[in-house]
Each structure stands twice: as C-alpha cells, then as structure tokens.
Amino acid sequence: MEQLDVILGRLPMRHRTALRWFADNAGSVQPWPKPLVDGTILTSKAKGIFKPKWTKYALSVRQSLAGPYPDRDPIMHKDGTWSYLYYQEKSEPNSRDSAFTNIGLLECYRDKIPIGVFRQVVGKPAPRYRILGLALVSGWEQGYFFLEGFSPKGVAQERGPRPQI
C-alpha cells in the first residue's frame, strides 16, 4: 500500500503541484487542461505520454478516442482504487526503450513516482476528458504499462505480482 502524501513530499514543488492538479480534479470531466499559474504544462497534444524537459519522469498519460494504441478500459475497484493497462509509445513492444516518453514512465516505475491519468470521453469539436487522477506504474508486459490508481483517500494498492520492467 502506497500513501500519496508521502510520495509527493519527496518531489520538487513544481512536480508536486502538477501532480496535485490531477489528484484534486480526479473524477471530473473537463476541457483540455490549461497551464498552471506558474506556467507548468500538464500534458501535450503531440503525444499521449507527456514527459516535460524539467524532469526525468513522465508527468501524465492520456488516452484519445481515436488513438492508434490498444489501451484498455480502466477497472474500478470497490475501495476507490483502479487499475489500467496503458499501451506504450511505439506499436512494437520490443521498441519500448527507443522512445523517451516510455523511458520517462520507466523512471516513474523505478522511483515510485505517480503520473496523472486522463481519458478523452467526448470528441471534437468540443473534446472533454475524464480525469482519473494519479497512478503508480507497477509493471510492464508486451507493450502495456500496468497503472495502479490512487483512491480519493490517497492510497494505491498493489494488486499482486506484476511483470517486472
């Protein structure tokens, strides 16, 4: 069991503030996220995995309605946590390490750093996104990153053995 406040306390303020936005907005449906007051961008339209230049970690992942990858639907658990299989950048699993965005998710896995997760639920002309909240990367297998979402109380569960990265 992982406690969100303990994990966030280890991060620089900029990173902590960006992740806190996802925690604070979990469960809501919103338009594209605007930059934070300090100018920090939470995601990118260019890629589903956003890895800012100012950190070695990925900050967020996004699933689009018309995306090219076979992401799965999240599984919601009774305790408020959730599990989600998110497909890597690059369609061939063996090319995982050739994308800096995937490497950013691997860094999150190694250091137990959360990422923000959101999914498109309404298409153009006025797209909307459901903010799932924060998740830990708990493993990887055959192109899929295993994400374990935090409950509203700030707890993430490890749901048994996961494939090691």
Secondary structure, DSSP 8 states (H G I E B T S, - for coil): -EEHHHHHTTS-HHHHHHHHHHHHTTT-EESS----TT------SS-SEE--TT-SS--EEEE-TT-SS-----EE-TTS-EEEEEE-SSSSGGGGGGSHHHHHHHHHHHHT--EEEEEEEE-TTS-EEEEEEEEEEEEEETTEEEEEE--TTSEE---S-----
